[in-house]
Amino acid sequence: MAVNCNCNVPHHGGRHGFVYYVSVVRGARRRLLDGPWPTHREALARVERVRRRANEMDPRSHFDGFGTASAPEDGAQPGLLQHLGIAA
């Protein structure tokens, strides 16, 4: 069910039962870097911070695509940075 999450992204209305992550794409590889966050707005607010942290850790990430992704709330796992104990 779509709901208005007030994230100001016109093509996204939010969904009940989902959490949000900062994601990265490198070629065909995709990874959930940061999260989960309860709202899309919270994930969006962290994209630039996470991108800068990734650039510090791996200069090749300047060529990666950063954005957000959603996943079902049931069984949500920590993002890679949280899993590794790295602050963004």
PyRosetta script that sets phi, psi and omega in degrees:
from pyrosetta import init, pose_from_sequence

init()
pose = pose_from_sequence("MAVNCNCNVPHHGGRHGFVYYVSVVRGARRRLLDGPWPTHREALARVERVRRRANEMDPRSHFDGFGTASAPEDGAQPGLLQHLGIAA")
pose.set_psi(1, 127.8)
pose.set_omega(1, 179.6)
pose.set_phi(2, -80.8)
pose.set_psi(2, 141.2)
pose.set_omega(2, 175.4)
pose.set_phi(3, -135.2)
pose.set_psi(3, 160.5)
pose.set_omega(3, 177.4)
pose.set_phi(4, -86.2)
pose.set_psi(4, 112.5)
pose.set_omega(4, -179.4)
pose.set_phi(5, -92.0)
pose.set_psi(5, 2.5)
pose.set_omega(5, 178.0)
pose.set_phi(6, 58.5)
pose.set_psi(6, 34.5)
pose.set_omega(6, -179.6)
pose.set_phi(7, -89.8)
pose.set_psi(7, -4.0)
pose.set_omega(7, 178.7)
pose.set_phi(8, 65.8)
pose.set_psi(8, 21.1)
pose.set_omega(8, 172.3)
pose.set_phi(9, -100.9)
pose.set_psi(9, 113.0)
pose.set_omega(9, -170.0)
pose.set_phi(10, -61.5)
pose.set_psi(10, -30.6)
pose.set_omega(10, -176.7)
pose.set_phi(11, -91.4)
pose.set_psi(11, 5.7)
pose.set_omega(11, -176.8)
pose.set_phi(12, -125.7)
pose.set_psi(12, 125.3)
pose.set_omega(12, 179.7)
pose.set_phi(13, -110.0)
pose.set_psi(13, -3.1)
pose.set_omega(13, -177.1)
pose.set_phi(14, 82.2)
pose.set_psi(14, 159.6)
pose.set_omega(14, 179.8)
pose.set_phi(15, -143.9)
pose.set_psi(15, 139.5)
pose.set_omega(15, 174.8)
pose.set_phi(16, -68.6)
pose.set_psi(16, 142.1)
pose.set_omega(16, 176.7)
pose.set_phi(17, 83.2)
pose.set_psi(17, 13.1)
pose.set_omega(17, 179.7)
pose.set_phi(18, -124.2)
pose.set_psi(18, 152.4)
pose.set_omega(18, 173.3)
pose.set_phi(19, -119.0)
pose.set_psi(19, 168.6)
pose.set_omega(19, -171.3)
pose.set_phi(20, -128.1)
pose.set_psi(20, 149.5)
pose.set_omega(20, -177.0)
pose.set_phi(21, -133.3)
pose.set_psi(21, 157.5)
pose.set_omega(21, 162.7)
pose.set_phi(22, -85.9)
pose.set_psi(22, 127.8)
pose.set_omega(22, -176.3)
pose.set_phi(23, -117.7)
pose.set_psi(23, 162.5)
pose.set_omega(23, 177.0)
pose.set_phi(24, -135.8)
pose.set_psi(24, 144.4)
pose.set_omega(24, 177.1)
pose.set_phi(25, -125.0)
pose.set_psi(25, 127.6)
pose.set_omega(25, 174.7)
pose.set_phi(26, -130.8)
pose.set_psi(26, 105.9)
pose.set_omega(26, -176.1)
pose.set_phi(27, 61.0)
pose.set_psi(27, -125.2)
pose.set_omega(27, 178.7)
pose.set_phi(28, -89.2)
pose.set_psi(28, -4.0)
pose.set_omega(28, -177.2)
pose.set_phi(29, -90.0)
pose.set_psi(29, 136.7)
pose.set_omega(29, 177.6)
pose.set_phi(30, -127.6)
pose.set_psi(30, 145.0)
pose.set_omega(30, -178.4)
pose.set_phi(31, -146.6)
pose.set_psi(31, 143.4)
pose.set_omega(31, 172.8)
pose.set_phi(32, -91.8)
pose.set_psi(32, 108.7)
pose.set_omega(32, -172.5)
pose.set_phi(33, -87.8)
pose.set_psi(33, -40.0)
pose.set_omega(33, -169.1)
pose.set_phi(34, -139.7)
pose.set_psi(34, 126.7)
pose.set_omega(34, 179.2)
pose.set_phi(35, 143.4)
pose.set_psi(35, -168.3)
pose.set_omega(35, 6.6)
pose.set_phi(36, -82.5)
pose.set_psi(36, 150.8)
pose.set_omega(36, 176.7)
pose.set_phi(37, -116.3)
pose.set_psi(37, 144.4)
pose.set_omega(37, -175.6)
pose.set_phi(38, -71.1)
pose.set_psi(38, -21.6)
pose.set_omega(38, 179.9)
pose.set_phi(39, -130.7)
pose.set_psi(39, 154.5)
pose.set_omega(39, 177.0)
pose.set_phi(40, -63.5)
pose.set_psi(40, -38.0)
pose.set_omega(40, 179.5)
pose.set_phi(41, -57.1)
pose.set_psi(41, -42.7)
pose.set_omega(41, 179.7)
pose.set_phi(42, -64.9)
pose.set_psi(42, -41.8)
pose.set_omega(42, 178.1)
pose.set_phi(43, -64.8)
pose.set_psi(43, -44.5)
pose.set_omega(43, 178.6)
pose.set_phi(44, -58.2)
pose.set_psi(44, -39.8)
pose.set_omega(44, -178.2)
pose.set_phi(45, -65.4)
pose.set_psi(45, -18.5)
pose.set_omega(45, -176.9)
pose.set_phi(46, -100.4)
pose.set_psi(46, -7.5)
pose.set_omega(46, -174.5)
pose.set_phi(47, -56.0)
pose.set_psi(47, -49.9)
pose.set_omega(47, -175.9)
pose.set_phi(48, -65.9)
pose.set_psi(48, -41.7)
pose.set_omega(48, 178.6)
pose.set_phi(49, -61.3)
pose.set_psi(49, -44.0)
pose.set_omega(49, -179.6)
pose.set_phi(50, -67.8)
pose.set_psi(50, -39.6)
pose.set_omega(50, 178.3)
pose.set_phi(51, -60.6)
pose.set_psi(51, -44.5)
pose.set_omega(51, 179.2)
pose.set_phi(52, -62.6)
pose.set_psi(52, -41.6)
pose.set_omega(52, 179.7)
pose.set_phi(53, -63.9)
pose.set_psi(53, -42.9)
pose.set_omega(53, 178.5)
pose.set_phi(54, -61.8)
pose.set_psi(54, -39.9)
pose.set_omega(54, 178.6)
pose.set_phi(55, -63.3)
pose.set_psi(55, -36.3)
pose.set_omega(55, 176.6)
pose.set_phi(56, -65.7)
pose.set_psi(56, -37.2)
pose.set_omega(56, -176.2)
pose.set_phi(57, -81.3)
pose.set_psi(57, -33.1)
pose.set_omega(57, -176.1)
pose.set_phi(58, -148.1)
pose.set_psi(58, 101.2)
pose.set_omega(58, -177.9)
pose.set_phi(59, -57.0)
pose.set_psi(59, -22.4)
pose.set_omega(59, 177.6)
pose.set_phi(60, -66.6)
pose.set_psi(60, -18.3)
pose.set_omega(60, -177.5)
pose.set_phi(61, -69.1)
pose.set_psi(61, -9.4)
pose.set_omega(61, 173.7)
pose.set_phi(62, -58.7)
pose.set_psi(62, -23.3)
pose.set_omega(62, -178.1)
pose.set_phi(63, -97.4)
pose.set_psi(63, -0.7)
pose.set_omega(63, -179.2)
pose.set_phi(64, -84.6)
pose.set_psi(64, 161.4)
pose.set_omega(64, 175.3)
pose.set_phi(65, -101.1)
pose.set_psi(65, 127.9)
pose.set_omega(65, 179.9)
pose.set_phi(66, -114.0)
pose.set_psi(66, 142.3)
pose.set_omega(66, 179.7)
pose.set_phi(67, -168.6)
pose.set_psi(67, -148.2)
pose.set_omega(67, 179.2)
pose.set_phi(68, -128.2)
pose.set_psi(68, 159.2)
pose.set_omega(68, 177.0)
pose.set_phi(69, -146.7)
pose.set_psi(69, 156.6)
pose.set_omega(69, 176.7)
pose.set_phi(70, -116.7)
pose.set_psi(70, 158.8)
pose.set_omega(70, 177.8)
pose.set_phi(71, -148.4)
pose.set_psi(71, 154.4)
pose.set_omega(71, 177.5)
pose.set_phi(72, -58.7)
pose.set_psi(72, 138.7)
pose.set_omega(72, -178.5)
pose.set_phi(73, -62.2)
pose.set_psi(73, -39.0)
pose.set_omega(73, 178.0)
pose.set_phi(74, -65.7)
pose.set_psi(74, 121.5)
pose.set_omega(74, 178.1)
pose.set_phi(75, 81.7)
pose.set_psi(75, 13.1)
pose.set_omega(75, 179.1)
pose.set_phi(76, -61.3)
pose.set_psi(76, 137.0)
pose.set_omega(76, -179.2)
pose.set_phi(77, -108.3)
pose.set_psi(77, 157.3)
pose.set_omega(77, 175.7)
pose.set_phi(78, -63.0)
pose.set_psi(78, 148.9)
pose.set_omega(78, 173.2)
pose.set_phi(79, -65.3)
pose.set_psi(79, 166.1)
pose.set_omega(79, -177.3)
pose.set_phi(80, -58.2)
pose.set_psi(80, -42.4)
pose.set_omega(80, -179.7)
pose.set_phi(81, -63.1)
pose.set_psi(81, -43.1)
pose.set_omega(81, 178.7)
pose.set_phi(82, -64.9)
pose.set_psi(82, -42.0)
pose.set_omega(82, -179.9)
pose.set_phi(83, -59.7)
pose.set_psi(83, -37.6)
pose.set_omega(83, -179.4)
pose.set_phi(84, -87.2)
pose.set_psi(84, -4.5)
pose.set_omega(84, -178.9)
pose.set_phi(85, 72.3)
pose.set_psi(85, 30.4)
pose.set_omega(85, -178.9)
pose.set_phi(86, -103.6)
pose.set_psi(86, 126.6)
pose.set_omega(86, 178.3)
pose.set_phi(87, -82.1)
pose.set_psi(87, 141.9)
pose.set_omega(87, 177.1)
pose.set_phi(88, -101.7)
pose.dump_pdb("model.pdb")
